[in-house]
Amino acid sequence: MKHPKVSLLLLNWNGFSYTKRCIKSLLNTNYPNYEIIVLDNGSRENEAGKISQIFEGKVKIIQNKTNAGYAAGMNIAFKHSSGDFIMVLNNDMEFNPNWLTPLVHTLTKNKDVALCQPKVKDMKNKKYFEYAAAAGGFIDIFGYPFARGRIFSNVEKDEKQYDSIIPVAWAGVFLARRKVIEKIGFFDEMYFTYAEDVDFCWRVYGSGYKIVFVPDSVVYHYGGGVIGKSPNKKMFYIHRNHLILVIKNWPTKILFAIIMPRILMDVLSFFYYALNGYPSYSWTIIKAYVSLICLLPHIMKQRASIKERVKMRAVHAMPILYGSLVWEYFIRKRKKFSLLYEHAVKDAYFTRFQNQDISYK
């Protein structure tokens, strides 16, 4: 098929102005075969109706009565899609006309690639990467996510230093094969929002596929969007969900080795927030652990359903930092990905990532 159909999925939750700009931008896409599906997650003031009225006949609108969360919302949108490829987007993004073609080309030419990610840059300052996924997502052995171009709060200027096409551990914005999603399942709704993408990417690697970064595709992200207006809620999900991620997915021998140091890091975060003027963030850590304990029986049930073979396959396949990102960033002051990568390879923390530059054409 010369131009496989692509379903562009995005959610709206009290973010009408963002969503309107996003759709207008998407409609300028020069790829000839796509559909736009917007799921409204229980927004106030009939935002679904407003979107439908403005973009009548150009966008498929699905309306939820309540906010089901990002993971469940994307699952619903996927069920209403018909594309061979599925593009997961945020509603606070904008696009150049030629953004989609390089992603489609990557999947059509490389059967071992299940997902590919564009370069994500800051809409407010287009010379810089954006906080979310930048030039490809990675994760350390303790479950802390980071990206080429962004480690914790340090975001780099894009000087094409990360324009190689390489396998990445996770992608928050991505184009995926429909057949892969149907085979391994889509987002785990337990997460609600945040880390569901990393969990999904874990299953992708565990099923024998790759995820790659495609620098020729560039998208722009405002960052934060609607949930950025509720920082405490965001911090709650970040602290809780990355713990869920490691408890659910990490192989037993690795989990036993890292779980207590991981909890200690959250204790240190609690005091760091409290002593630096963010007491409400300290409270979110407590709430995150209370929620985690309540969910633990369900997490363990899901863990038991995942075969150990798939877990170990994912560990061996994913480009994981086999060390502590917290230690590298705060103690060793390696605050750029290039510096972290250079020393991590030298110290044998990134051995499965070496020599994996790929020329997908």
Order of alpha helices (4+ residues) and beta strands (2+ residues): beta-alpha-beta-alpha-beta-alpha-beta-beta-alpha-beta-beta-beta-beta-beta-beta-alpha-alpha-beta-alpha-alpha-alpha-alpha-beta-alpha
